[in-house]
Amino acid sequence: DLVHCNHFFLMPIARRLSHGTVPILLDTHDLQARQFALINETMPWLSPRATYESMLARELEAMRGADLLLHLNAQEAETFGALLPEKAHALLYPAVPEAPTGPGGPDIILVASNNAANVESVIWFLREVAPKTRGVTVKIVGNVDAAIRSQAPDQYAAYKHWFLGRVDDPRAVYANARIALLPTVSGTGLSIKSVEALSSGLPLIATAQAMRGMDEEALRLPGVVIADSAEDFADALSQALACAPLDDSARRVSPARRYYEARFSLSAYKANLGVLTSALINAGAVNRA
């Protein structure tokens, strides 16, 4: 009745399975040609075999074989809508596992794995924001520590005691936290750690870049402070520490948590996907009849 293809690389198989009569639903993920172009920028010693334009052309041609394109973030939906205006498009946020909403604790947390965007963001935070927050201790969770030690040794030495390194369950760190920090200054696509932070119901201090791929409501949520300069970020942290911590019940009904449940919970994904697939299946049945 329906072929759900999760990447354009697999479209040849999807077309074969559809026999030209069954509708195909395709997840687009990020614009892949752009991802490869970004990778090429980090390897100037190795000339790419393909140009961005040629990769994009192949990507778009494969997507034209689908009946409905599912986009996983708002920016992507806008981009692909402009590139393929003749196709049907829908925004369907992915289901992201929720973080605990309690019991709560004293920790100020910053979760970051070791990728280029996270490394750049943590270095910015340590260089520009941390010196303006005297007397504050932040727990930096994730395997970003090795890269900071290598790329910003002075900052690592100054704040070595902040780094916890890799933990088995980073989402559990939210359980004992008071505030979550998202000092994101680069990156593309939807930020999963930002979605996790929203699901925790914690007060958040974030840059606008941390909320990329989400709709405008994410930038106006009560309890989420958007601060793009180092001074504003440090001031927001001081103000958040002056407020009483939220308990589990308050975090579970917070605007951030409700935003997560309406868009990124498994139940929301199932419900929205069900509506889209039912419409496609019914349309396919009519066409076959």
C-alpha positions as CSV (number, residue, x, y, z in Angstrom):
1,D,0.0,0.0,0.0
2,L,2.9,2.4,0.8
3,V,6.7,2.5,0.7
4,H,8.3,4.7,3.4
5,C,11.9,5.4,2.3
6,N,14.1,7.0,5.0
7,H,16.9,8.3,2.7
8,F,17.2,9.4,-0.9
9,F,20.1,7.0,-1.3
10,L,17.6,4.2,-1.2
11,M,15.1,5.6,-3.7
12,P,16.1,3.0,-6.4
13,I,15.0,0.2,-4.1
14,A,11.8,2.2,-3.1
15,R,10.9,2.6,-6.8
16,R,11.4,-1.1,-7.4
17,L,9.2,-2.0,-4.5
18,S,6.5,0.4,-5.5
19,H,6.2,-1.1,-9.1
20,G,5.3,2.3,-10.2
21,T,1.8,2.2,-8.7
22,V,2.3,2.4,-4.9
23,P,2.9,5.8,-3.4
24,I,6.4,6.6,-1.9
25,L,7.0,8.6,1.2
26,L,10.5,9.9,1.5
27,D,12.3,11.4,4.6
28,T,14.7,14.1,3.4
29,H,16.9,14.6,6.5
30,D,19.4,17.4,5.9
31,L,20.3,18.6,2.4
32,Q,23.0,16.0,1.8
33,A,24.9,17.9,-0.9
34,R,25.4,20.7,1.6
35,Q,26.7,18.2,4.2
36,F,29.3,16.8,1.8
37,A,30.3,20.3,0.9
38,L,30.8,21.2,4.5
39,I,33.0,18.1,5.0
40,N,35.0,19.1,2.0
41,E,35.7,22.5,3.5
42,T,37.4,20.8,6.5
43,M,39.8,18.8,4.2
44,P,41.5,21.4,1.9
45,W,44.3,19.0,1.1
46,L,41.9,16.6,-0.7
47,S,40.1,18.0,-3.7
48,P,36.5,16.7,-4.0
49,R,35.6,14.5,-6.9
50,A,32.1,16.1,-7.2
51,T,30.9,19.6,-7.0
52,Y,28.1,20.8,-4.8
53,E,26.0,21.5,-7.9
54,S,26.3,18.0,-9.3
55,M,25.6,16.4,-6.0
56,L,22.5,18.6,-5.5
57,A,21.2,17.7,-9.0
58,R,21.5,14.0,-8.3
59,E,19.8,14.4,-4.9
60,L,16.9,16.4,-6.3
61,E,16.4,14.0,-9.2
62,A,16.1,11.0,-6.8
63,M,13.6,12.9,-4.7
64,R,11.4,13.6,-7.7
65,G,10.4,9.9,-7.7
66,A,8.6,10.3,-4.3
67,D,5.0,11.3,-3.9
68,L,5.5,13.1,-0.6
69,L,8.6,14.5,0.9
70,L,8.8,14.5,4.7
71,H,11.1,17.2,6.2
72,L,12.5,16.8,9.7
73,N,13.0,20.5,10.5
74,A,11.4,23.8,9.5
75,Q,14.5,25.2,7.7
76,E,14.8,22.1,5.6
77,A,11.1,22.2,4.7
78,E,11.5,25.8,3.4
79,T,14.7,24.9,1.5
80,F,13.3,21.8,-0.3
81,G,10.0,23.6,-0.9
82,A,11.9,26.2,-2.9
83,L,14.1,23.6,-4.7
84,L,11.2,21.3,-5.6
85,P,8.1,23.4,-5.8
86,E,6.3,20.9,-8.0
87,K,6.4,18.2,-5.2
88,A,4.1,17.7,-2.2
89,H,5.9,18.6,1.1
90,A,5.2,18.1,4.8
91,L,7.0,19.0,8.0
92,L,7.3,16.0,10.3
93,Y,9.6,16.5,13.3
94,P,11.4,13.2,14.3
95,A,10.6,11.5,17.6
96,V,13.3,12.3,20.1
97,P,13.5,10.3,23.4
98,E,12.5,12.4,26.3
99,A,14.9,13.4,29.1
100,P,13.9,13.0,32.8
101,T,12.0,15.9,34.4
102,G,13.2,15.3,37.9
103,P,13.7,14.9,40.8
104,G,15.9,18.0,40.3
105,G,19.1,19.1,41.8
106,P,21.7,21.9,41.9
107,D,23.6,21.2,38.6
108,I,24.0,23.7,35.8
109,I,24.6,21.4,32.8
110,L,26.0,21.7,29.3
111,V,25.7,18.6,27.1
112,A,28.1,18.3,24.2
113,S,29.4,15.4,22.1
114,N,32.7,15.7,20.2
115,N,31.7,17.2,16.8
116,A,33.0,20.4,15.2
117,A,29.9,22.5,16.0
118,N,29.9,21.5,19.6
119,V,33.6,22.0,20.0
120,E,33.3,25.5,18.6
121,S,30.3,26.3,20.8
122,V,32.0,25.1,24.0
123,I,35.2,27.0,23.3
124,W,33.1,30.2,22.7
125,F,31.3,29.6,26.1
126,L,34.6,29.0,28.0
127,R,36.4,32.0,26.4
128,E,33.6,34.5,26.3
129,V,30.9,33.6,28.8
130,A,32.6,31.7,31.6
131,P,34.9,34.5,32.7
132,K,31.8,36.7,33.3
133,T,30.2,34.1,35.6
134,R,32.4,34.2,38.7
135,G,31.5,31.6,41.4
136,V,29.5,29.5,39.0
137,T,30.3,25.8,38.3
138,V,29.0,24.2,35.1
139,K,29.0,20.5,34.5
140,I,30.0,19.9,30.8
141,V,28.8,16.4,29.9
142,G,30.0,14.4,26.9
143,N,33.1,13.4,25.1
144,V,33.8,17.0,23.9
145,D,36.6,17.2,26.5
146,A,39.3,15.6,24.4
147,A,38.8,18.1,21.6
148,I,38.8,21.1,24.0
149,R,42.0,19.9,25.5
150,S,43.6,19.8,22.1
151,Q,42.1,22.9,20.5
152,A,41.8,25.2,23.4
153,P,44.4,24.1,26.0
154,D,44.3,27.3,28.0
155,Q,40.5,27.1,28.5
156,Y,40.6,23.4,29.3
157,A,43.3,24.0,31.9
158,A,41.2,26.8,33.5
159,Y,38.0,24.8,33.6
160,K,39.2,21.2,33.7
161,H,37.2,20.5,36.8
162,W,34.0,21.3,34.8
163,F,34.4,18.4,32.4
164,L,32.7,15.1,33.3
165,G,33.6,13.4,30.0
166,R,31.5,10.7,28.4
167,V,28.6,9.3,30.5
168,D,26.6,6.1,29.8
169,D,23.2,7.9,29.8
170,P,23.6,11.7,29.1
171,R,19.8,12.2,29.3
172,A,19.9,11.1,33.0
173,V,22.1,14.2,33.7
174,Y,19.0,16.3,33.3
175,A,17.4,14.5,36.2
176,N,19.6,16.3,38.8
177,A,19.9,19.6,37.0
178,R,18.6,23.0,37.8
179,I,19.5,24.9,34.5
180,A,20.5,23.7,31.1
181,L,22.8,25.7,28.8
182,L,22.8,25.7,25.0
183,P,25.6,28.1,23.9
184,T,25.4,27.0,20.3
185,V,27.2,29.2,17.8
186,S,27.4,26.9,14.8
187,G,25.8,23.8,13.2
188,T,23.2,22.7,10.7
189,G,20.0,20.8,10.9
190,L,17.9,20.1,14.0
191,S,19.8,20.1,17.2
192,I,18.8,16.9,19.1
193,K,20.4,18.0,22.3
194,S,18.3,21.1,22.2
195,V,15.2,19.0,21.9
196,E,16.3,16.8,24.8
197,A,16.8,19.9,26.9
198,L,13.3,21.1,26.0
199,S,11.9,17.7,27.0
200,S,13.5,18.0,30.5
201,G,11.3,21.0,31.3
202,L,14.4,22.8,32.8
203,P,14.9,26.5,32.5
204,L,17.1,26.9,29.4
205,I,19.6,29.6,28.4
206,A,20.2,29.2,24.7
207,T,21.4,31.1,21.6
208,A,19.0,31.4,18.7
209,Q,21.2,29.0,16.8
210,A,20.5,26.3,19.3
211,M,16.8,26.4,18.2
212,R,17.5,26.1,14.5
213,G,15.1,23.9,12.6
214,M,12.2,24.7,15.0
215,D,9.4,27.1,14.4
216,E,9.3,30.6,15.8
217,E,7.4,29.6,18.9
218,A,10.6,27.9,20.2
219,L,12.2,31.3,20.5
220,R,9.4,32.7,22.6
221,L,8.8,29.9,25.1
222,P,8.5,31.0,28.8
223,G,11.4,29.6,30.7
224,V,13.7,29.6,27.6
225,V,15.9,32.7,27.5
226,I,17.5,33.5,24.1
227,A,20.9,35.2,24.5
228,D,23.2,35.5,21.6
229,S,26.0,37.7,23.1
230,A,28.3,36.6,25.8
231,E,27.2,39.4,28.1
232,D,23.5,38.5,27.6
233,F,24.2,34.8,28.2
234,A,26.1,35.5,31.4
235,D,23.4,37.9,32.7
236,A,20.7,35.4,31.9
237,L,22.5,32.7,33.9
238,S,22.8,35.0,36.9
239,Q,19.1,35.9,36.7
240,A,18.2,32.2,36.4
241,L,20.2,31.3,39.5
242,A,18.3,34.0,41.4
243,C,15.0,32.1,40.8
244,A,13.8,29.1,42.8
245,P,14.5,25.7,41.1
246,L,11.6,23.9,39.5
247,D,10.5,20.6,40.9
248,D,9.5,17.6,38.9
249,S,5.8,18.5,38.7
250,A,6.6,22.1,37.5
251,R,9.1,20.8,34.9
252,R,6.6,18.3,33.5
253,V,4.0,21.0,32.8
254,S,6.4,23.7,31.7
255,P,5.9,25.4,28.3
256,A,9.2,23.8,27.0
257,R,8.0,20.3,28.0
258,R,4.6,20.9,26.3
259,Y,6.3,22.2,23.2
260,Y,8.4,19.0,23.1
261,E,5.3,16.7,23.6
262,A,3.3,18.4,20.8
263,R,6.1,18.2,18.3
264,F,8.9,15.7,19.2
265,S,7.3,13.0,21.3
266,L,6.8,9.5,19.9
267,S,3.0,9.9,20.2
268,A,3.1,13.1,18.2
269,Y,5.2,11.5,15.5
270,K,2.9,8.5,15.3
271,A,-0.2,10.6,15.1
272,N,1.1,13.0,12.4
273,L,2.7,10.2,10.4
274,G,-0.6,8.4,10.5
275,V,-2.5,11.3,9.0
276,L,0.0,11.7,6.2
277,T,0.2,8.0,5.3
278,S,-3.5,7.5,5.4
279,A,-4.0,10.3,2.9
280,L,-1.4,8.8,0.6
281,I,-2.8,5.3,0.8
282,N,-6.3,6.5,0.1
283,A,-5.1,8.5,-2.8
284,G,-3.2,5.5,-4.2
285,A,-6.2,3.3,-3.9
286,V,-8.3,5.8,-5.8
287,N,-5.7,6.0,-8.5
288,R,-5.4,2.2,-8.8
289,A,-9.2,1.9,-9.1
